[in-house]
């Protein structure tokens, strides 16, 4: 009885077989079919490799929402070198709430040499080339996001030559915490002092001949410091053509949450427009000589997430490639054989066209002449 049940189960499984086996004696092979099969296998192998490369790759997903965090502080990371001695310049922030943030809270004034060493010049040249490519190809920003890593350094390399030249510039570097409102970070002549109606700088003791606001921005960013990220102003260098010259940078800051497989951080992206002009009160160009960075905070927040193709989706796409190529090449091969058979049949019929044969009684016969195969019968 058990053997009978096993036999019934086996027969049932055979009836459910969706892949019936054709005896080898019933299978007809051809050179055209082999050629099509070779092309199909080659195409499948190529597309499978390409699909695997797509599966290994990742992409960045951008989501936008309203930034509801308006109580926290905004961090500004600064590394700027000005071609003036440190005792002549001062840096601070004044926002729309009339809140003054003095540079003594987090900025360091370091006497340095303004001209770069050969190694530093090469670093700056490469950074400027990257900035130019980023302006032309915005998709490279995704590559920078994916390659960002907290331990990766993009700062200016230290000076390798032991120059005996005395320092002629001031490197202002460090960070400040400001309110999340529009503000103005500026570097101008004289140290900043608090004032009941705002703030002022002690510029009266500095002669105009010593004014030189040629500067180099080695780094400027907002939010959490991520060394692997290249910001729009990194590597910027401006040379002043006049003592009384104003450099202005208008910055729009966008809060950004970055989530990749390497890091998860809250930073800020920003766009910038530049303007520079010579201060000449007689010609109607008013203002104060210096470097002014006016920033505004966007009300939108961007969430950038690195995504990866799921494994099940990779399998579905792979099955679609294999099955689709097999089906498509089979259809094309069958259609090609059908067209070839039609053409060859017409060619054969044309070679056996009917001919007129005279008969003894004066009539003609339109029957086809007997072929050797027919005459043998």
Secondary structure by P-SEA (a helix, b strand, c coil): caaaaaaaaaaaaaaaccccccccccccccaaaaaaaaaaaaaaaaaaaaaaaaaabbbbbbbbbccccccbbbbbbbbbbccccccccccccccccccccccccbbbbbbbbccccaaaaaaaaaaaaaaaaaaacccaaaaaaaacccccccccccccccccccccbbbbbbbbbbcccbbbbbccccbbbbbcccccccccccccccccccccccccccccccccccccccbbbbbbcccbbbbbbbbbbbbbbbbccccccccccccbbbbbbbbbccccccccbbbbbbbbbbcbbbbbbbbbbcaaaaaaaaaaaaaaaaaaaaaaaaaaaaaaaaaaaaaaaaaacbbbbbccccccccccccccccccc
